[in-house]
């Protein structure tokens, strides 16, 4: 188990460039299974979850070549479907949430797809019903081995249909979409997720020969095609990492520039940080955060009631940034209610922040009220364990702002989502050592 030692209380300065988007990568990499032709993907982040998926694809028989940093070619012209029944696949697939999105492309192209119950973050239930209900609507037969927690879908031919998703699931929409592009006839997916990363997947599939309309809306219409071809694709910067660096700059009272952020794909993120009183300035396609010498003050609602920041399907606030928002609020002037609607275990890390001196009331598993210190009292250094990717980075930000030397164990959770984070932070002045 890896460990970070962090000496807090130092100002940072300079610029940092966000990595390629983790959540986009997991969708895009699964899509290479839809064609036997070569696909080139650029700006792939070098992180544990993505590398695990690349290894899974290689074990399936995908020919993979590294062209340069973050750039790979993939050719799925000789897939070993028997690997899906192997003990190795059952073991490796468990450790990665994104492995669920292998099912749609495999079902569409080969008539069957299997997956063990995926793992990932311990942040609460993440049900798979939306995925499999969609496959069943397209004509697939579903089976589930309760003893091995092993899911399967099979179909001789998928047929297009109309479906109303029970939730706007990003991975569910991506999975059903990838199955529908090779189905016979027209498929309509209503209440579809419309995140920028899903739009990227749609654009890539259309370049491969798919016929998808309604991209960016919550109704996707797909005309099935017989086959797809190769393409090139470059991934967006990771919006969660961008939000993390905004929070880091504010908490450490640092002047920081975040480079090449693809502003038009950030949605509510800049505005939510502005509601916390943080100056987020647009300079070309960069974000500039000035030094907040006098701190930052949370805005109340017009009627004076306490600000609530809650997650919602796109274009609402992404749930992945609420942990960061919560940490940043601990040093703001004022109070805020953070409402994490989607996952019932994601706020449980607040006990570590309370140990550091933060004023937080955990109302229930989904809601926490934060009373900011306005930098009158600095957080105290402590020993922590990272419970998941986003909470881990939130604790890291807290440690960088705290007085003294903090220790964070289980940093593999952070490495799952953030590329080379310690070296990149040292480059802007952070005192962080990987033990």
Secondary structure, 3 states (H helix, E strand, C coil): CCEEEEECCCCCEEEEECCECHHHHHHHHHHHHHCCCEEEEECCCCCHHHHHHHHHHHHCCCEEEEEECCEEEEECCCCCHHHHHCHHHHHHHHCCHHHHHHHHHHHHHHCEEEEECCCCCCCCCCCCHHHHHHHHHCCCEEEEECCCCEEEEECCCCECCEEECCCCCHHHHHHHHHHHCCCECEEEEECCCCCHHHHHHHHHHHHCCCEEECCCCCEEEEECCCCCCCEEEECCECHHHHHHHHHHHHHCCCEEEEECCCHHHCCCHHHHHHHCCCCCEEECCEEEECCCCCCCECCCCCCCCCEEEECCCCCCCCHHHHHHHHHHHCCCECEEEEECCCCCCCCCCHHHHHHCCCEEEEEECCEEEEECCCCCCCCECCEEECCCHHHHHHHHHHHHHCECEEEEECCHHHHCCCCCHHHHHHCCCCEEEEC
